[in-house]
Amino acid sequence: MNVQAAGAARRPGWPGMLAVLALTAALGAAFTFIPWLHAHGLYLRDAVMGHGVAGQWWRLLTAMWVHLGWRHWLADLLAAAGLFLLIGREARAGAMLAVLFACGVAVQLALCRVPSVGWYGGLSGALHGLALWGGLRLLYGSGVSRVLGVALCLGVLVKTWLEQSWLAPVVFDAQWGFGVVRISHAAGALAGLGLWLVQEWWQRRHGQPPA
């Protein structure tokens, strides 16, 4: 198989891309606009950590889908759509969705170690992880893909550095009307890097092509 054919084989078609985007939109909408799911899906530190093994651990899996209104949901959905479109040049739709979910869970686990974060919802942390993982994946390509990969990696790294979230984990944003949990962005980026390193190690060990 030639290089062009191999690259084309890695690219998700529109059906896969639309399916992943639709699932992301549907989960976000359900946990944002259905009151019961919103109430039981949001990350609440006391609910998760305050009861030992009987804590509401499922919130670690659902908080990424909960948003604080339609603008928050739409902003994350548009960001996800843009990343799926860019990263889809070199990665499969299923792989992107798996990375998004894994980074989201990793962010929630990291937030358990940050006492100042009492609650959290949204995909921003997971999206930072997907962006860095995707930027590194795009470096496998050539031409436009490689340029996009460099831009994504630099964008995430520069944004993470400028936010200095390790000094101020939560910063109130008057435009949004709530505190932005910036530490989730750094945690997501680290998760994305970690996933890429594990994937690299696995593929080299087993002689597999990039997914």
C-alpha positions as CSV (number, residue, x, y, z in Angstrom):
1,M,0.0,0.0,0.0
2,N,1.4,3.4,-0.9
3,V,1.7,6.3,1.5
4,Q,-1.3,8.2,0.1
5,A,-3.5,5.1,0.3
6,A,-2.4,4.5,3.9
7,G,-3.1,8.1,4.9
8,A,-6.5,7.9,3.2
9,A,-7.3,4.7,5.1
10,R,-6.7,6.5,8.4
11,R,-9.0,9.4,7.6
12,P,-12.6,9.0,8.9
13,G,-15.3,9.5,6.4
14,W,-18.1,11.9,6.9
15,P,-20.5,9.3,8.4
16,G,-18.0,8.5,11.2
17,M,-17.2,12.2,11.8
18,L,-20.9,13.1,11.9
19,A,-21.7,10.2,14.2
20,V,-19.0,11.2,16.7
21,L,-20.1,14.8,16.6
22,A,-23.8,13.9,17.0
23,L,-23.0,11.7,20.0
24,T,-21.0,14.5,21.6
25,A,-23.8,16.9,21.0
26,A,-26.5,14.6,22.3
27,L,-24.7,13.7,25.5
28,G,-23.9,17.3,26.2
29,A,-27.5,18.3,25.5
30,A,-28.9,15.6,27.7
31,F,-26.8,16.4,30.7
32,T,-27.2,20.1,30.2
33,F,-30.9,20.5,29.5
34,I,-32.5,17.6,31.4
35,P,-32.6,18.8,35.0
36,W,-32.3,15.3,36.6
37,L,-29.2,14.4,34.5
38,H,-27.7,17.9,35.1
39,A,-28.1,17.5,38.9
40,H,-26.7,14.0,39.1
41,G,-24.0,14.4,36.4
42,L,-22.2,17.6,37.6
43,Y,-18.9,17.0,39.5
44,L,-19.5,17.9,43.1
45,R,-16.4,17.4,45.3
46,D,-18.4,16.7,48.5
47,A,-20.6,14.2,46.7
48,V,-17.7,12.3,45.2
49,M,-15.2,12.5,48.0
50,G,-17.3,12.9,51.1
51,H,-18.6,9.4,51.5
52,G,-15.6,7.2,51.0
53,V,-16.2,4.2,48.7
54,A,-19.9,5.0,48.8
55,G,-19.3,8.4,47.1
56,Q,-21.1,9.3,43.9
57,W,-18.1,8.2,41.7
58,W,-20.2,8.2,38.5
59,R,-19.9,12.0,38.4
60,L,-16.3,11.5,37.4
61,L,-17.6,9.9,34.2
62,T,-20.5,12.3,33.5
63,A,-19.2,15.8,34.5
64,M,-17.6,16.5,31.2
65,W,-21.0,16.4,29.5
66,V,-22.7,18.8,31.9
67,H,-22.7,22.5,30.9
68,L,-23.9,25.6,32.5
69,G,-26.3,26.8,29.9
70,W,-26.7,26.7,26.1
71,R,-23.9,29.1,25.4
72,H,-21.4,27.0,27.3
73,W,-22.7,23.8,25.6
74,L,-22.6,25.4,22.1
75,A,-19.1,26.8,22.7
76,D,-17.7,23.4,23.6
77,L,-19.6,21.7,20.8
78,L,-18.1,24.1,18.2
79,A,-14.7,23.6,19.6
80,A,-15.1,19.8,19.5
81,A,-16.4,20.0,15.9
82,G,-13.4,22.0,14.8
83,L,-10.9,19.6,16.5
84,F,-12.6,16.6,15.0
85,L,-12.4,18.2,11.6
86,L,-8.7,19.1,11.9
87,I,-7.5,15.9,13.7
88,G,-9.6,13.7,11.4
89,R,-7.0,14.2,8.7
90,E,-4.8,11.7,10.5
91,A,-6.9,9.9,13.0
92,R,-10.1,7.8,13.1
93,A,-13.3,9.2,14.5
94,G,-13.5,6.4,17.1
95,A,-10.0,7.1,18.3
96,M,-10.8,10.8,18.7
97,L,-13.9,10.1,20.7
98,A,-12.0,7.6,23.0
99,V,-9.3,10.2,23.6
100,L,-11.9,12.9,24.4
101,F,-13.6,10.6,27.0
102,A,-10.3,9.4,28.5
103,C,-9.0,12.9,28.9
104,G,-12.3,14.0,30.4
105,V,-12.1,11.2,33.1
106,A,-8.4,12.0,33.7
107,V,-9.4,15.7,34.3
108,Q,-12.0,14.7,36.9
109,L,-9.5,12.4,38.7
110,A,-7.0,15.3,38.8
111,L,-9.6,17.7,40.1
112,C,-10.2,15.3,43.1
113,R,-6.7,16.4,44.2
114,V,-7.6,20.1,44.0
115,P,-9.6,21.1,47.1
116,S,-10.4,24.6,45.8
117,V,-12.5,23.1,43.0
118,G,-15.8,22.3,44.6
119,W,-17.7,21.6,41.4
120,Y,-17.0,21.3,37.7
121,G,-18.8,20.7,34.4
122,G,-17.9,21.0,30.8
123,L,-15.6,19.6,28.0
124,S,-12.9,22.3,28.1
125,G,-10.4,20.2,30.0
126,A,-11.0,17.2,27.8
127,L,-10.8,19.3,24.6
128,H,-7.4,20.6,25.7
129,G,-6.2,17.0,25.9
130,L,-7.7,16.1,22.5
131,A,-6.1,19.2,21.0
132,L,-2.6,18.2,22.2
133,W,-3.0,14.6,21.3
134,G,-4.4,15.5,18.0
135,G,-1.6,18.0,17.3
136,L,1.0,15.3,17.9
137,R,-1.0,12.9,15.7
138,L,-1.1,15.4,12.9
139,L,2.7,15.5,12.9
140,Y,2.6,12.1,11.3
141,G,1.2,13.7,8.2
142,S,2.9,16.0,5.8
143,G,2.2,19.4,4.3
144,V,-1.0,21.0,5.8
145,S,-1.4,18.3,8.4
146,R,2.0,18.9,9.8
147,V,1.5,22.7,9.9
148,L,-1.8,22.2,11.7
149,G,-0.2,19.8,14.2
150,V,2.5,22.3,15.1
151,A,-0.1,25.1,15.4
152,L,-2.3,23.0,17.7
153,C,0.6,21.9,19.9
154,L,2.0,25.4,20.3
155,G,-1.5,26.8,20.9
156,V,-2.2,24.4,23.7
157,L,1.2,24.8,25.3
158,V,1.2,28.6,25.1
159,K,-2.4,28.9,26.4
160,T,-1.6,26.6,29.3
161,W,1.5,28.6,30.2
162,L,-0.3,31.9,30.0
163,E,-3.1,30.7,32.2
164,Q,-0.7,29.8,35.0
165,S,-3.4,27.6,36.4
166,W,-1.1,26.1,39.0
167,L,-1.1,29.5,40.7
168,A,-4.9,30.2,40.3
169,P,-6.9,27.0,39.6
170,V,-10.2,28.9,39.3
171,V,-10.6,32.4,37.8
172,F,-14.0,34.1,37.7
173,D,-14.9,35.2,34.1
174,A,-17.5,38.0,34.1
175,Q,-18.4,37.2,30.5
176,W,-19.4,33.7,31.3
177,G,-20.7,34.5,34.7
178,F,-18.9,31.7,36.5
179,G,-15.5,30.6,37.6
180,V,-13.4,29.0,34.8
181,V,-11.5,26.0,36.2
182,R,-8.3,26.7,34.4
183,I,-6.5,23.8,36.1
184,S,-8.7,21.5,34.1
185,H,-7.1,22.8,30.9
186,A,-3.6,21.9,32.2
187,A,-4.8,18.5,33.5
188,G,-6.4,17.8,30.1
189,A,-3.2,18.7,28.2
190,L,-1.1,16.4,30.4
191,A,-3.7,13.6,29.9
192,G,-3.5,14.1,26.1
193,L,0.3,14.0,26.2
194,G,0.2,10.9,28.4
195,L,-2.2,9.1,26.1
196,W,0.0,9.9,23.1
197,L,3.1,8.6,24.8
198,V,1.3,5.4,25.8
199,Q,0.0,4.9,22.3
200,E,3.5,5.5,20.8
201,W,5.0,3.0,23.2
202,W,2.3,0.4,22.4
203,Q,2.5,0.8,18.7
204,R,6.3,0.6,18.6
205,R,6.3,-2.5,20.7
206,H,3.7,-4.3,18.6
207,G,4.7,-2.8,15.2
208,Q,1.3,-1.3,14.6
209,P,0.6,1.7,12.4
210,P,-0.8,4.9,13.9
211,A,-4.6,4.6,14.6
